[in-house]
Amino acid sequence: MLLYCKFTAMLSLNKIGDIGQSPIIKAFKFIPYLMLILSLSSINSHATGRQDHGQHDEYPVKMGLHGMLLFGSQYGLFASHLPMFHQPHNAQVVYKLSFADPKIQAEVVKGIRASANSNDPVWTIVPTTFDLSLLDPKHPQHISQLTVDVVKGHFERGGKMQWQAQTINVDKMELFNPLPLESGLVKEANNHYLNLNYQPNDKVQFLVNTLTSRPDADHIVRLDEVQTPLAKTIILAAEPHLFNTEAQLSSVLPAHTSVQRIYLELGELK
């Protein structure tokens, strides 16, 4: 502000001295002030972090309230961002996590296991507002901790608060999948379900439908009595649905593997 006032005063004095001078001389006398403006603009740009080409070209800011599905078993916990095909939620993000407080970790695991066979197995976490892009392991300012509220049920659909302001550690990113914003893109012929486990021989594992383009289905299922290691990706024909039913998934899995739906969302992915 002080520089701006001095610059304005200099221009005023210069106008007084310009009386009677030719336009060409006046133009040349203005060049130093033009250089000063450009210099100040450059300084301001660096001071505020604004640049024409920077990391946000590759990692667009996704600042917002990013609710996430929380699921898991006695082997460990996972979270899956509840995605949409519009900013700032256009990314499918799935990761392994643990609570910083071991007591909360144990209580959450206990609660999720108790809900597993109920009519509503959904649990969610709600991080404080943050930039979702920062969870990308490739981001220069990558983060590995979040502060979250824990909700039994869907946090926007009548869920009940269990714990507030708990710290979680992002232990391993399983999937960071930016989603396109365009409509009408050609869909793939197959659905790809990502298999999640802590160890290949876990008796409880999970399948997550990998999203591609709108419309799509955020579909997550729990596998019980897994007897043999599974492929990292389970591939099934997509037609005519955006997701495969639990019966269809069961038909391509080893015998005795039970499949139970944890979550299915279609409406917010149109």
N, C-alpha and C positions, 0 to 999 in steps of 0.2 A: 504493500500500500504506500509506503514512504517513497519507493522508487517511482511509483505511478504519479504521485504528487509532484516530485521534482521534475519528472519528464513533462508533465502538463505545463508547469511554470516555464520550462525552457522553450516549449513550443510557443507560448504566449509572447515571451520576449523576442523570439525569432520573428514572429509576425510583425512586430513593431519595426524591426530592422529591415524587413523585406519591402517596405513601402518604396515604390519607385524602381525596384529592381526587375529585371526581365524574368519571364517564366522559366527559362533554362537555368539561370543562376539559382532561382528559388528551388528548382527540382534537385540540383546538385547539393544544395545546402541541406536538403531533407534526408539524403542518403545516410549520414551517421545516425540519425534518429531511427531510420528503418532497421539498420543493423542492431541498434539497441533493443528494438521491439523483438526481433527474431531471437536475440540472445536471451532476453528475459523469458520468452516463450519456451525455449529449450530448457532453461533452468527449472521452470515450473513443471514441465513435463517429467523431468527426472525426479523432482522432489515428490511428486504425487504418484509416481510409478506408472504413468501413462506413456505407452510407447506404441508406435504404429504396428510393430511386429514383435510379439512376445509369446510367452508360454500359453496365454489364453487362446491363441489361435488353434493350438493343438489340444488344449484342455479347457474348453469353455466353462465358465463359472456356472455351477449348479447350486446356488445358495437357496436354501429352503428348509422346510420341516419335512424330513424324510423318514416316514414311518417304515418299519421293517417287520417282517414275519420272523418270529423266534421259534426254533424247533430243535429237536435233538433227542438224546437218549442217555442211558447211563454211560455211554462212551464219550459224550461231549456235545457241545452246542453249535448250532449254525444260525445265521441270520440271512434273510433275503429281502433286499429293498423292494418295496411295493411300487413297481414301475408304471409309467404311463408313456404315451407317445407324444409328449410335449414337455417343453422346458418347465422347471428344472429337473423333472423326474425321468427323463428319457435315458435311463441306463439300468440294465439288469446287473445287480451287484450281489454276489453270494459269497459268504466267507465263514471260516471257523472263528469262534470267539470264546473268550472266558471272562468271567467277572473277576475284577481285582480283589474283591472280598470273597474268600473261600466259603464263608457261611451263606452268602447270597447265592453263590454258584450252586451249592448243594441244595438250597431251597428251591431254586428255579428248576433244576433237573428233577427234583422230587415232584414239583407241581406239574411239569410237562408230562412226566411219565404217568401221573395219576389221571391226566386228561386225555391220554392217548386213545383210549377206547370209548370216549364219551361222544355225545352228539356234537360237541364243539371243542375240537382239539386245538383251536387257534390261540396262540399267544403272540403278542407283539411288543416291540420296543420302540420308543420314540426318542431319538437323540435330540439334544438341543440343536437349534438352527445352525447349519454348517454347510460348507461347500462339498457336495457329494463327490466332485471330481478329485478331491484330496485323498479319497480312498484308493484311487488308481495307483498301484505300486510303481508305475512309471512316472508319476507326477513328481516334479522337483520338490514340492512341499508335501510329499506324501505323509499322511498321519496314520497312527496305529492304535489310537485310543479315542473313545467317545464317551460322553456322559449321557446316560439314557434313563428314561422312566420305563418300568416294566409293567405291562398290562396283560391281565388274563382276559383273552378275547381280542377282538379287533378294536384298536384305540379310537376309531371313528364310528364304531357301530355298537356302542353299548358295553364295551369292555370295562373291566374294573381294575383300577390302579392297585398294584401290589407293592412296588418299591419305587422310590424317586431318587433322581440324581446319583445313579450308580455308575461307576467307571467300568467299562468293558475294554478288553484288549482284543484287537483284530489280529488273530494269531496266524491266519493264512487266507489269502484271497483265492477263492476257488474260481470265480468268474467275475470279470468286469467287462461288460458288454454294452457299449454305447448303442442306443437305438435310433434309427432314422426317424426324422420328423415327417417325411413325405408320406402321402397316401397313394394307394394304387400300385405299389411295388409288387413284382412277381413273387409269389410265395414258393418256397421249396416244396418238393414232392414228399419229403419225409419230415417227421418230427424227431428231434434229437434230445434225448433225456440224459442229463448229466448225473452220474452216480456219485453220491457223497458218502464218505465214511471216514473214520479215523484210522482204522486198520482194515485191510482187505477181508479179514476173517470176522469182522463185527457181525453179530447176529441181527442187529438193527441197522439198516442203511436207508438212504433216501434217494429219490429221483426228482430232478427239477427240469421241467420243460424249458429248453433254451429258446428264447424269443428271437424273432427275426424282424418282421415288419407288421404294421397294422393291417387288419385286426389280428390279434393273437390271444393266447391263453396262458395266464400265469398259473401253472398247475404243478403242485408239489405233493408227492405221495411218500408214505412210510412203508418200508419193507421189513417184515418180521420173519424170523426163522430162516435167515439167509445161511445156506449151508456151504456154498462154494463162492470163491471170488467172482465178482461180476466185471464185465467190461466197463471201462470208464464212461463210455457213451452207449446208450441203448437207442437203436434207430428203428422206427416203425413208420409205415406209410401214413401220411397225414390225411389223405382224402377219406371221407368228405368233411372231417372235423378239424378244428384247430388244435385239438389235444386228443390223446388216446385214453380210452376208458381204463379203469382199474382192471377189468377183465382182459382187455387187450394186452395190457402190460404184463399181467400174470401169465398170459399164454406164451410169452417169449422168455420168461424167467425160469430158473431151475424149479423143479417140483418141490412142493411144500412151502414155497415162498409166498407169504400172504402180503397183499397190497391194500393199503388203506389210504384214502384221501385225507390230506391235511388241509389243503387250500386249493381253491379254484376261483379265479377272477377273470371275467370276460368283459364286463361292462366298461371298465376303465382302460381297456386296451383296444377300443374300436378305432 
